[in-house]
Structure formats: C-alpha cells, structure tokens
Amino acid sequence: MKKVILFLSTIFVGLALVTSCTDDSTPEAKPLKLSKEKVSLLMKGTETVKIIDGNGGYKVSSSAEDIATATLKDNVITITGKDVGESKITVTDAEKKTATINVTVTAKDVKVDKTDVTLMVGDKGEVSIQEGSGSYEATADNENVTIKVDGNKITITGAKAGTSKVTVKDTKTKKTTPISVTVTAIPEITLDENLFVVEGKAREVVIQTGTAPYEVKSSSESNLTAVIKEDNKLVLTGVKCNESAYNSTDVKVTITDSKKKSKEITVKVFKKLSLGGRRLEMFKGTTDVTGVVSGNLKAITFDQSGEGEVSAEINDDPYGLKQIQLTGVKAGTCKVVVKDGISDPITLRVTVKEIESVSIWNNSGNIEIETIKVEDEYGAMIIVKGGTGEFDFKANKANKLTFNGYYNDSAGMYYLTLIPNPNDIEGGDVEVTISQKGNPENSDKITVVLPKKNPPIVFSYTKNGETISALDDGTGNDLIKVKVGEIVRINVSGGTATGYNIKGAFGDTTYLDYLGFSGVTGQNLNTDYVDVEMKKVTQGDGATIKIVDSEDKHKYVTFKITTSNNNGGNTGGTTIDPTKYTVVDGVLTAVADEAIVDGRLEIPEGVKEIWKKDGGYDVSILTPSQRGMLIELVIPNGVTKVGEASFMECSNLTSVTIGKDVNFLGYAFASCNAITQVIFKGATPPKLGKYPNSTFSTDIKGNAFLMVPVGAVDAYNKEPWTKWFEGAIMENM
C-alpha cells in the first residue's frame, strides 16, 4: 500500500512541473458584481449598494447628478436622492469592467401644516407646505379667496364671505392635497348696551364681537371716562351725575375696531344708592318706610334673611320722592339687602314686633291706671303701651279735652298729654277710649277728672267811648297802641267777683312812671274798669301792667306810644287775616286753629319774623293742641327770622319748607321727631340760635331728607346739619 501511495505522489509532482514549464499567459479579468441593480428612494433619502466582486480600483458616476448622486467608500456605494426623476449610477473597476444601477427618486405626498383655514374678508392666512418636492402650485374652486405661492408658503386672502376648496399640487410628483377655507364677513361690534355706572365706580364690559384692537371715546369725560384694557375689555368709570337724585346723566361712548367698524352706545351715570335710614322697627301687619336718597331705582332688588320677614316695595312718598315701604309679615329680626345693580349693596336691619294689647299707665310707666286727675291748665300726662304706636282717642264728652302726644320708639311707649279746654269751667269726669289706630277692638279706657274752674279774667277796651281791639304783643298778652295823652279804659270781667287789683308789670311798680291811673296802685277796684293814660313822649316806649283778682288770677296788657290815629293792625296795608294770625310790627306770635287746614299751616306773606316770649322766656307760637294738629309747615320768602322754640314739640310735623330769606333759625323744631322732609330755599345756611345742636331733633336722623338749592349741598353738608341729615342732603331740582 505504501508503494502505491508513493507512486501516485510522484506522478502528481511530475505533472505539476510539466504545467509550470509550458503555461506563461495573464489570468482572465473577473466580472463586476453589485448587490442591487435597481434602487428607488425619496428625495433627500439615501440607499447603499455593495460591490460583491470585481477587479478593484472602483469609480462611480451619475448620469444625472441633479437627480441622484453616488459616493464610494470601502466598496459600499451610497446613493442620495436630490430631486424627483431617474438616473443611472455607473460603477467601473480597474479592468474597465462596469455595472449599472438604475435609480428612481420620488417625493413624499404633499403635506401642509393646516387643512382648515378660517379668516375674515380682507384678512390673510398662511399655510406651510411641510412635505413634497419643493415645486408647488395652488388653485381655488371659486372667487371667495385669492392665493399666492412662495416656495413652501401659501398665502390665502379672504375676498368674499363663503367657503372655498384650495388644492395644493406638487408639480413634479403631480400629487395634491386639499385645504378647506371659510371666509367670514367682518363682524359688527356687539356688547351689552344696557349700561349703568355709578359715580366713583368702574365697570368692566366684555366686547362680544368685533375686531381688536379697539379705540374708545367718551362724549363727556367730566361725567364718564372710557378706556380699553389689554384684554380688550371696555372699562367705564362714573365721574359725576349732573341730574337729580334718581335720574341719570346720559353719556355717548363710541367704540371703533381695527376694521373701522364703530358702535355708539349710551351709558347712564347715576348717583350711588343712598337710603335715609338703615334700622327700622315695625309691628306685624304694619308698614314703615325709609327714604331713597339716590340710586338707580328701576334696578332695585331686595334680598332678605333672618327670623323675621317683611315685604318690600318702592313707591312715592307724599312729596314726590321715592321710599322703600316695608310691611311686617313675621315677627323677628331680619336683614334686607337693597341693591340697584351698580352701587354697593345697603343692608337694612329690620325688627318686626308682635302687637300687644293697649294699656294705660301713669307718667312713670310703672303703674297701670284707670283714673287720672287733671290739676291745672297744662293737663296731665299718661303713658300708653301696646298697640302699634298710633292711636285713636275718643272722649264721651265733647269740647272737654284735647290730646297731644308722641311715640318713643326706643321705649316702645306713647306719651300722651290730656289737655283741658281752657274755656271749660264746669269740669267733671270724662271717659276716654284709647284704641290702636285702625283696630278699635284693641283698646283701653281711662276716666279723666277735670277740675271746676273760675271764669278767666277778660279785658275789653274803649277809647273816646268807642270799642277798640287789642293786638298781641308777641308774648301772648294784649297790646294797645295809643298816642301820648290818650286815655284807654280797660273793662275787666271774669275771675273772682270779690274785686281786682292793679300792679306794675310783673309786680314792678317802677313801670308806673309811664302810666297814669284813675285808681290807686295796689288798691282794690270798686268798679270793673280802670283808665290808663300814656305819659311818655318817645314813640315806641311803653309799659306793661298786671291786673289780678282776689285769688291772684291775672292778666297782662301792654301799652305802647304810636303816632298813628288807630290801634294799628297786623301789618299796615297787608291782607293778613287778623282772625287767623296775630302779627305785630311784622312779627307773627300766634295763629288761630282755623289757620291750620288739614294739618297744613302756611305762614302768610307780609310776616317778617316768627317768635314769641312769655315772661321773658322763648315759647312756641302754637298752643299745645295746635302742636298736635300740625303736619306740614310752609314759611314763605320774606320771613327773615324763625325764633327759638317757635314750633317745638310738634309731634306730628313731617314736612317743613323754609323760604330763601330766613337768615336766623333758632331751636324752632326741637322735639319734632316725625320730620321726614325739610326744604331750604336759601343757598346760604341761616345762622343758628343759642342752642344750635337742638335746631332739629336728632331722632329724625336716618329718616329725613334735607333739600337745598342746586349747588348748595356743600354749604349744608357739615356740622351741625349732618347731625340730622347725614347722607340725606340733596339738591332740590
């Protein structure tokens, strides 16, 4: 076996030697082989092709380098798409062998950044082409838009309101994509046109439609300012309302947008909501009111909470102003929030009380009584509890008593004075029934014992055998005007019949220097008359004498010297009715009951001053019964002085009108607790009297208005006027 193997090896070696000695030609070149012969790619995309076999020394070239390019590295060909189209990449090796790659370059579908566009007529919208070949055109299916293509940007301009379909086309790939376009009309400016503002307050208003940015203009910046905020909200600020308490100042506001559209609106400027009083007490089923000083009345609403319950409404008061009327529905306390839509809300605190039975008590309020005795002409006071604070009084005998009283809210009691008729001398028992006003079932009774009286002392006067009338000297006493040397006889009657005594004024006999008597001073008169002669020469001088009866009942008479041939009159040449008004030298000192008609007292023209003194003290010109009768007082122009105490304690007085010429006002309306309205016609506040803080009662604060001439509010809006009318001083338009 080993020999066979050796033999074969020798043969192979020999053959090899023979071959190498006989073949000396070059080897044949290899064919060029690639991994791909076709390539498809996107623009900007790349593909790679490997050289599988070849003869080395490779080179690559593109038949269209604007379509595709090729690079070679480590026998790997990288092909990059440049543009849509076809190209051939040729690969050549060192032996001139070649191979071809057929390249097709395509683009992606056309893609835009938005396919729905909404714009107004005249506005432009831009669409960006995100993918495609880079060569585009765009067309619209109607004339609602115009189109401009610039590279990858399409600008669409609204021409007419409506819709359009815009087609974007890749001019190389012929691929398309649609864009839906909606063109809207230029909107009108719209906003809330029912606009109210209040002095000193700003209000924001949303502009609902329109084209920002906006400009705004107020027709009167002294009444209203208007600005546009950065968020395109309209801000309206009330500056001043020129009108009366409830009316508005109307200001035109014009808004203009970027499309030159404009809108004019009317803005109403009101005074802020203000009420006369904020705390009220009432009985269930009864009403109470608080005045509305100012505000937007048409928008007023009420919200309430608490145990108590009331109904509320706006109505007119007797003087043409507005008031909130509250009616007690359920007992307890509650809060009523009053709003007018533009001002800060105001809270009323209301107490509704149950109605209790009427009962009669002594003047201290600690003993319930059935009988009371009247000792003198000033009467007797009792206290009435229960009811609603308003009462009806009925006596079983006529012309015996008058009633004068007032209700004290804080105490919940009615203070009633039973005043005897000064002309009633018989006296006797009078049964008085006091009942809740409007509800006679809720009542109580009291027996009033009146004393029997001597008749009053009465004077009458004669001169030269003729009867003359006395005037009033301003203090309630008789006044006789005589010339020097004239003799006036005083006829005396009434009183006690045992005789009369004559003295000087207030017992001061030094005044007798002015007088001459037929009798002797201090001597009991045996006759019922005395003659008086004036001795003093100076006009206007005079004296007062006092005549008393045996029980010291007395009466005064004053004598003054005059150059006139008669006893004077109320005012020379005027039409003042002397049966209704007592006027001396222009001074009103008293009125008759007939002067007060349906609760109204109108001072007649010709009166210059109003005041009265009694024993050197300031007193009311009204009797106690008249003070209860008076509801409305009118003082005309021409009156310059309203003296101290002139109308004090008028418990039912609600309205006072004071003429423009009053330059002095005493504590004329002290204890007039029911006043709800005072009208001053003078632009300058009058000088106040010796007790200025008592000119009006502080109890009226919160319930009363003060009306003054236009432009005079600031003059009155200070102490002490604000003690009575704070927040309720307004112009009388």
Secondary structure, 3 states (H helix, E strand, C coil): CHHHHHHHHHHHHHHHHHHHHHCCCCCCCCCCEECCCEEEEECCCEEEEEEEECCCCCEEEECCCCCEEEEEECCEEEEEECCCEEEEEEEECCCCCEEEEEEEEECCCCEECCCEEEEECCCEEEEEEEECCCCEEEEECCCCEEEEEECCEEEEEECCCEEEEEEEEECCCCCEEEEEEEEECCCCCEECCCEEEEECCEEEEEEEECCCCCEEEECCCCCEEEEECCCCEEEEEECCCCCCCCCCEEEEEEEECCCCCEEEEEEEEECCCEECCCEEEEEECCEEEEEEEECCHHHCEEEEEECCEEEEEEEECCCCCEEEEEEEEECEEEEEEEECCCCCCEEEEEEEECCEEEEEECCCCCCECCEEECCCCCCEEEEEEEECCCEEEEECCCCCEEEEEEEECCCCEEEEEEEECCCCCCCEEEEEEEEECCEEEEEEEEEEEECCCCCCCEEEEEECCEEECCEECCCCCEEEEECCCCEEEEEEECCCCCCEEEEEHHHCHHHHHHEEECCCCCCCECCCEEEEEECCCCCCCEEEEEEEECCCCEEEEEEEECCCCCCCCCCCCCCCCCCCEEEECCEEEEECHHHEECCEEECCCCCCEECCEECCEECCCCCHHHHHHCCEEEECCCCCEECCCCCCCCCCCCEEEECCCCCEECCCECCCCCCCEEEECCCCCCEECCCHHHCECHHHCCCCEEEECCCCHHHHCCCCHHHHHCCCEEECC
